[in-house]
């Protein structure tokens, strides 16, 4: 017998609710590892994107993803529903990336970052005007160098806010501070980036 449209919609809503992050976390807390595996498959790209901006080596980014989800699984009992699961994940990723960056600050040189660390928010110009491309590529290179030279706490907030596009409310949750504090951190990070870039651009004539 064909189900009516309202009944179909009701069944669909229940299915969606049962597959929500909230429901999967509850199942995982109860020992259902398959539920946590679904969370991993759903959100690993989010964590990878963040990790790759903090550690522009694919192997290191993959290691961070594995470590973040391992810590998440081990600490599921500490997760509270006040925050979105993705916010909680990014908080773990931020803390771990900070620790890792402190241990390996000088591991990757600028050449490696130039080869592997292209940021999605940067453009490389167009193919029609060689002079425009040269100008843009120089500035992109300067921006990458400046970003790489920033302290990790400044890089964290720039990646989260300017690359990932996180709202200040979520940024505050990730950083465990007030919204005003998050805005202040972003402002300071942007100023620090500008200060790093100015000397790199002073000697360039476009």
C-alpha positions in Angstrom: 0.0 0.0 0.0 1.4 3.4 -1.0 2.2 5.6 2.0 0.6 9.1 2.1 2.9 12.1 1.6 2.6 13.2 5.3 3.5 9.7 6.5 6.4 9.6 4.1 7.7 13.0 5.3 7.3 11.8 9.0 9.3 8.7 8.3 12.0 10.7 6.4 12.2 13.2 9.4 12.8 10.3 11.8 15.5 8.9 9.5 17.3 12.2 9.3 17.0 12.7 13.1 18.4 9.2 13.7 21.4 10.0 11.5 22.1 13.4 13.1 25.4 14.2 14.8 23.6 14.3 18.1 22.1 10.8 17.6 25.3 9.3 16.4 27.3 10.7 19.4 24.7 9.3 21.8 25.1 5.9 20.1 28.9 6.1 20.1 28.8 7.0 23.8 26.8 3.8 24.4 29.6 1.8 22.7 28.4 1.8 19.1 31.7 2.2 17.2 29.9 2.1 13.8 28.2 5.3 14.8 31.5 7.0 15.6 32.8 5.7 12.2 30.0 7.6 10.5 31.0 10.8 12.3 34.5 10.2 11.2 33.5 9.8 7.6 31.2 12.8 7.7 33.6 15.3 9.3 37.2 14.1 8.5 37.5 16.5 5.5 36.6 19.4 7.8 39.4 18.5 10.2 41.8 17.8 7.3 41.2 21.2 5.7 42.0 22.9 9.0 45.0 20.7 9.7 46.5 21.2 6.3 46.5 25.0 6.7 48.2 24.6 10.1 50.7 22.0 8.9 51.1 22.2 5.1 52.4 18.6 4.7 49.8 16.1 3.7 51.3 13.3 6.0 51.3 15.6 9.0 47.7 16.7 8.2 46.6 13.1 8.0 48.3 12.4 11.3 46.4 15.3 12.9 43.1 14.0 11.6 43.8 10.6 13.1 44.9 12.0 16.4 41.9 14.4 16.6 39.4 11.7 16.1 41.2 9.4 18.5 41.1 12.1 21.2 37.5 12.7 20.3 36.6 9.1 20.8 38.5 8.8 24.0 36.8 11.9 25.4 33.3 11.5 24.1 32.1 11.4 27.8 33.2 15.0 28.1 31.2 16.2 25.1 28.2 18.3 26.0 25.4 19.1 23.6 25.7 22.9 24.2 28.2 23.0 21.4 27.9 21.5 17.9 29.9 18.4 17.4 32.0 20.1 14.6 32.8 23.0 17.0 34.0 20.5 19.6 36.1 18.7 16.9 37.7 21.9 15.8 38.5 22.8 19.4 40.4 19.5 19.7 42.1 20.2 16.4 43.1 23.7 17.4 44.7 22.5 20.7 46.5 19.6 19.0 47.7 21.7 16.1 49.0 24.2 18.5 50.9 21.6 20.5 52.3 20.1 17.3 53.4 23.4 15.9 55.3 24.2 19.1 57.2 20.9 18.8 58.0 21.3 15.1 58.1 25.0 14.5 61.2 24.8 12.3 60.5 21.5 10.7 59.2 22.8 7.4 61.2 25.5 5.6 59.7 28.1 3.4 60.4 26.2 0.2 58.3 23.3 1.4 55.5 25.6 2.3 55.6 27.3 -1.1 55.4 23.9 -2.8 52.7 22.3 -0.7 51.0 25.0 1.3 48.9 26.9 -1.3 45.9 28.4 0.6 42.5 28.3 -1.0 41.8 31.9 -0.2 44.7 33.0 -2.4 44.5 33.5 -6.2 47.4 33.1 -8.7 46.2 35.6 -11.2 45.1 34.9 -14.7 46.8 33.6 -17.8 46.1 36.5 -20.0 48.4 39.1 -18.5 51.9 38.0 -17.5 52.6 41.2 -15.7 49.5 41.0 -13.6 50.4 37.3 -12.8 53.9 38.3 -11.7 52.5 41.0 -9.4 49.9 38.7 -7.9 52.3 35.8 -7.5 54.8 38.0 -5.7 52.1 39.1 -3.3 50.8 35.6 -2.8 54.4 34.5 -2.0 54.8 37.3 0.5 51.5 36.5 2.1 52.4 32.8 2.5 55.8 33.8 4.0 54.2 36.2 6.4 51.5 33.7 7.5 54.1 31.0 8.0 56.2 33.4 10.2 53.3 34.2 12.5 53.1 32.7 16.0 50.8 29.6 15.9 48.1 31.3 18.0 47.7 34.0 15.3 47.7 31.5 12.5 45.0 29.5 14.3 42.5 32.4 14.4 43.3 33.5 10.8 42.7 30.0 9.5 39.5 29.6 11.5 38.0 33.0 10.7 39.4 34.0 7.3 39.8 30.7 5.6 37.2 28.4 7.3 34.8 31.3 7.6 33.8 30.4 11.2 31.4 32.8 12.8 32.7 34.7 15.9 30.3 32.8 18.2 31.7 29.5 17.1 35.2 30.8 17.1 34.7 31.9 20.7 33.6 28.4 21.6 36.6 26.8 19.9 39.0 29.2 21.5 37.1 29.0 24.9 36.8 32.7 25.2 34.1 35.4 24.8 32.9 36.7 21.4 34.6 40.0 22.2 37.8 38.1 23.0 37.6 36.2 19.7 37.1 39.4 17.7 40.1 40.9 19.5 42.3 37.9 18.7 41.3 38.1 15.0 42.1 41.8 15.0 45.5 41.3 16.6 46.3 38.4 14.2 45.4 40.5 11.2 47.6 43.3 12.4 50.4 40.9 13.0 50.0 39.5 9.5 50.1 43.0 8.0 53.2 43.9 9.9 54.9 40.8 8.6 53.9 41.6 5.1 54.9 45.2 4.9 58.6 44.7 4.9 58.2 42.0 2.2 56.3 44.3 -0.1 58.3 47.5 0.5 61.1 46.5 -1.9 58.8 45.4 -4.6 57.8 47.6 -7.6 54.8 46.1 -9.4 
